[in-house]
Amino acid sequence: AISVYKARGWAHGEPIVLCMGDHLIERKLAEHLLNSSTFSDILCIDYTPAKHHQLDEATKVAVDSAGCIKNIGKNLIYWDALDTGVFLLTENFFQALDELVPKLGIDIEISDVVRFLTSRGHRFDTCNVSGHFWADVDTEEDLKMVRV
């Protein structure tokens, strides 16, 4: 999350779309996010993981009945969807980073910020992008799995 923190200056208070650098996504996924957006903080989630999604390494998301994030993390036992690594982030997110970076340092993760915001009653919405292609590619083996 520290690289996102550094990117704040480019946002000039406007919402930004963030995609993890090691994730591949189809253009339609981003279009779906932007077309459905209320320009609040949003995470694109997938309720129907594909074969190439490695559940043991994936960040899982628990959502409430309104589609807002209840919990997020790699070790969740009860979860509803996978974090695709694609976000729409607003100034609220950056303000939370301002508060958390001095406490957690440069090892802060985006999930830490999401949990912090939701614990304070901030609504962090989700965008269901199930059926759109995305992949987390950490290794050559991951890339081979995606190409199959």
C-alpha positions as CSV (number, residue, x, y, z in Angstrom):
1,A,0.0,0.0,0.0
2,I,3.0,2.3,0.3
3,S,3.2,2.7,-3.5
4,V,-0.5,3.7,-3.5
5,Y,0.4,6.2,-0.7
6,K,3.0,7.7,-2.9
7,A,0.6,7.9,-5.9
8,R,-1.8,10.2,-3.9
9,G,-0.2,13.3,-5.4
10,W,-1.3,12.3,-8.8
11,A,-4.9,11.9,-7.8
12,H,-5.4,15.5,-6.8
13,G,-8.4,14.4,-4.6
14,E,-10.1,12.5,-7.4
15,P,-10.9,8.8,-7.2
16,I,-8.4,6.5,-8.8
17,V,-8.5,3.0,-10.3
18,L,-5.8,0.7,-8.9
19,C,-4.9,-2.7,-10.3
20,M,-2.2,-4.8,-8.7
21,G,0.9,-4.8,-10.8
22,D,1.1,-8.6,-11.0
23,H,-2.5,-9.0,-12.0
24,L,-3.9,-9.5,-15.5
25,I,-7.4,-8.2,-16.2
26,E,-9.6,-7.9,-19.3
27,R,-10.6,-4.4,-20.3
28,K,-14.3,-5.3,-19.7
29,L,-13.6,-5.8,-16.0
30,A,-12.4,-2.2,-15.6
31,E,-15.2,-0.9,-17.8
32,H,-17.7,-2.8,-15.5
33,L,-16.2,-1.1,-12.5
34,L,-16.4,2.4,-14.0
35,N,-19.9,1.9,-15.4
36,S,-21.3,0.7,-12.1
37,S,-19.4,3.0,-9.9
38,T,-20.8,5.3,-7.3
39,F,-17.3,6.7,-6.9
40,S,-17.1,5.4,-3.4
41,D,-14.3,3.0,-2.3
42,I,-14.9,-0.2,-4.2
43,L,-13.2,-3.6,-4.6
44,C,-13.9,-5.8,-7.6
45,I,-14.7,-9.3,-6.4
46,D,-15.3,-12.7,-8.0
47,Y,-17.8,-15.1,-6.6
48,T,-16.9,-17.8,-9.0
49,P,-13.2,-18.5,-8.9
50,A,-11.6,-20.2,-12.0
51,K,-9.2,-23.1,-12.0
52,H,-6.2,-20.8,-12.3
53,H,-7.2,-18.9,-9.1
54,Q,-5.1,-20.3,-6.3
55,L,-7.3,-20.2,-3.3
56,D,-4.6,-20.9,-0.7
57,E,-2.8,-17.7,-1.9
58,A,-5.8,-15.6,-2.7
59,T,-7.2,-12.7,-0.6
60,K,-10.7,-13.6,0.4
61,V,-13.6,-11.2,1.0
62,A,-16.6,-11.6,3.2
63,V,-19.5,-9.3,2.2
64,D,-22.8,-8.3,3.9
65,S,-26.2,-8.5,2.3
66,A,-25.7,-5.0,0.8
67,G,-22.5,-6.1,-0.9
68,C,-20.2,-4.2,1.4
69,I,-17.0,-5.7,2.7
70,K,-17.3,-7.2,6.2
71,N,-13.8,-8.7,6.3
72,I,-10.9,-9.3,4.0
73,G,-7.7,-11.4,4.3
74,K,-5.8,-14.4,3.0
75,N,-6.7,-16.6,6.0
76,L,-10.5,-16.1,6.3
77,I,-12.3,-19.3,7.0
78,Y,-15.7,-18.0,6.0
79,W,-15.7,-15.9,2.8
80,D,-17.9,-15.1,-0.1
81,A,-15.6,-14.0,-3.0
82,L,-12.0,-13.4,-4.1
83,D,-10.3,-10.0,-4.2
84,T,-9.4,-9.4,-7.8
85,G,-6.8,-6.8,-7.0
86,V,-8.8,-4.0,-8.8
87,F,-10.0,-1.1,-6.7
88,L,-11.6,2.3,-7.0
89,L,-10.1,4.4,-4.2
90,T,-11.3,7.8,-3.0
91,E,-9.8,10.4,-0.7
92,N,-11.2,8.5,2.3
93,F,-8.8,5.7,1.5
94,F,-5.8,8.1,1.4
95,Q,-6.9,9.7,4.7
96,A,-6.9,6.3,6.3
97,L,-3.4,5.7,4.9
98,D,-2.3,9.0,6.4
99,E,-3.4,7.7,9.8
100,L,-2.0,4.1,9.4
101,V,1.4,4.6,7.8
102,P,3.0,6.1,10.9
103,K,1.6,3.2,13.0
104,L,2.2,0.3,10.6
105,G,5.1,1.6,8.5
106,I,6.0,0.7,4.9
107,D,4.8,-2.9,5.3
108,I,1.2,-1.8,5.4
109,E,-1.1,-3.7,3.0
110,I,-4.2,-2.5,1.2
111,S,-6.3,-5.1,3.2
112,D,-5.1,-3.4,6.4
113,V,-6.5,-0.1,5.2
114,V,-9.8,-1.8,4.1
115,R,-10.2,-3.5,7.5
116,F,-9.4,-0.2,9.3
117,L,-12.0,1.7,7.3
118,T,-14.7,-0.9,7.8
119,S,-13.9,-1.2,11.5
120,R,-14.7,2.5,11.7
121,G,-18.1,2.1,10.0
122,H,-16.9,3.3,6.6
123,R,-18.7,1.7,3.7
124,F,-16.4,-0.2,1.4
125,D,-18.4,-1.3,-1.6
126,T,-17.8,-4.3,-3.9
127,C,-18.3,-4.7,-7.6
128,N,-19.2,-8.2,-8.8
129,V,-17.0,-9.0,-11.7
130,S,-17.6,-12.7,-11.8
131,G,-17.2,-14.0,-15.3
132,H,-14.7,-11.4,-16.3
133,F,-11.1,-12.6,-16.8
134,W,-8.5,-11.7,-14.2
135,A,-5.4,-13.5,-12.8
136,D,-2.8,-13.1,-10.2
137,V,0.5,-13.9,-11.9
138,D,3.4,-14.3,-9.4
139,T,5.4,-17.0,-11.1
140,E,6.1,-18.5,-14.5
141,E,3.9,-21.4,-13.4
142,D,1.1,-19.0,-12.7
143,L,1.4,-17.6,-16.2
144,K,1.4,-21.2,-17.7
145,M,-1.9,-21.9,-15.8
146,V,-3.5,-18.8,-17.2
147,R,-2.5,-19.6,-20.7
148,V,-4.1,-23.1,-20.5
